[in-house]
Amino acid sequence: VQLQASGGGLVQPGGSLRLSCAASGRTFSNYAMGWFRQAPGKDREFVAAVNWGGRITSYVDSVKGRFTISRDNTKNTVYLQMNSLKPEDTAVYYCARDRREFRAGVGVQLSDYDVWGQGTQVTVSS
């Protein structure tokens, strides 16, 4: 399985971006997917996750109400819609696949995920 993240870029504060993560393989719909981010000099942190069926989501408090995670299992793709972006959202964003099939709920720890994409840079600056 490989994950390919895209959609990052430079945006002004208050702007929007949509990240995409395309997965190879035929079992995408069996796994929860997550987005994490890592700012310079900081640890990688959980941002959002969606369960295998797309109905259960979880967000870190700092992005609630601004970011929306979704998935399209027919396209093997997970998305992160980011609105009202702030400078503190600047980071490399990574998508990841849950290590467990058909998990009840979603994982929010790095250790819950075992397949990672290459990351896409998001910079929020005027």
C-alpha positions in Angstrom: 0.0 0.0 0.0 1.2 3.5 -0.9 -0.2 6.8 0.1 0.2 10.0 -2.0 -0.7 13.3 -0.4 -1.2 16.4 -2.4 -2.9 19.8 -2.2 -0.6 21.8 0.0 0.6 25.3 -0.7 0.9 28.8 0.4 -2.3 30.5 1.6 -3.1 33.8 3.4 -4.6 33.7 6.9 -8.3 33.1 6.6 -7.9 31.2 3.4 -8.7 27.6 2.5 -7.0 24.5 1.1 -8.1 21.0 0.4 -5.6 18.2 0.9 -6.0 14.8 -0.8 -4.5 11.5 -0.1 -4.8 8.8 -2.7 -4.1 5.2 -1.7 -3.1 2.3 -3.8 -4.4 -1.3 -3.2 -7.8 -2.8 -3.0 -8.5 -2.7 0.7 -8.7 1.1 1.3 -12.3 0.9 2.5 -11.3 -1.5 5.3 -9.2 1.0 7.2 -9.6 4.2 9.1 -7.5 7.1 7.7 -5.9 9.9 9.5 -4.2 13.2 9.0 -1.3 14.4 11.1 1.0 17.4 10.9 4.4 18.4 12.0 5.6 22.0 12.4 9.3 22.8 12.5 10.9 21.9 15.8 7.7 20.2 17.0 6.5 16.6 17.3 4.1 15.2 14.8 0.5 15.6 16.0 -2.9 14.2 15.3 -5.2 16.5 13.3 -8.2 14.4 12.1 -9.3 10.9 11.4 -12.3 9.1 9.7 -13.3 5.6 10.3 -13.4 2.9 7.6 -17.1 3.6 6.7 -16.8 7.4 6.7 -19.3 8.0 9.5 -17.1 8.5 12.5 -14.7 11.4 12.7 -12.4 12.9 15.3 -10.5 16.2 15.4 -7.9 17.8 17.5 -9.5 20.7 19.4 -7.5 23.4 17.6 -9.1 22.6 14.2 -12.6 21.7 15.2 -15.1 23.8 13.3 -12.5 24.7 10.7 -11.3 21.4 9.2 -13.4 18.6 7.8 -12.1 15.1 7.0 -13.9 12.9 4.5 -13.3 10.0 2.3 -14.4 8.5 -1.0 -14.0 4.8 -1.0 -14.8 4.5 -4.7 -11.7 6.7 -5.4 -9.5 5.3 -2.6 -9.0 8.9 -1.4 -9.3 10.7 1.8 -9.6 14.5 2.0 -8.9 17.3 4.5 -10.8 20.5 3.8 -9.1 23.3 5.8 -10.9 26.6 6.1 -10.2 29.7 8.1 -6.5 28.8 8.1 -4.2 30.4 10.7 -0.4 30.8 10.7 -0.2 28.2 13.5 -1.6 25.6 11.0 1.7 25.9 9.1 3.2 22.4 9.0 3.9 19.4 6.8 0.7 17.4 6.7 0.8 13.6 6.5 -1.9 11.1 5.7 -1.8 7.7 7.3 -3.6 4.4 7.3 -4.8 2.6 10.5 -2.8 -0.5 11.4 -6.1 -2.3 12.2 -8.9 -3.3 9.8 -12.4 -2.4 10.7 -11.5 -0.6 13.9 -14.4 0.4 16.1 -14.1 4.2 16.1 -10.8 5.9 15.1 -7.3 6.0 16.5 -5.7 9.3 17.4 -2.2 8.2 18.3 0.7 7.9 15.9 1.1 4.3 17.0 -2.4 3.5 15.7 -1.1 4.0 12.1 1.4 2.0 10.2 1.4 3.3 6.6 2.3 6.9 6.0 2.3 9.2 3.0 5.2 11.5 2.1 3.7 14.7 3.4 2.6 17.9 1.8 3.6 21.4 3.0 1.0 23.9 4.1 2.2 27.4 4.8 -0.2 30.1 6.1 1.3 33.5 5.8 0.5 37.0 4.6 
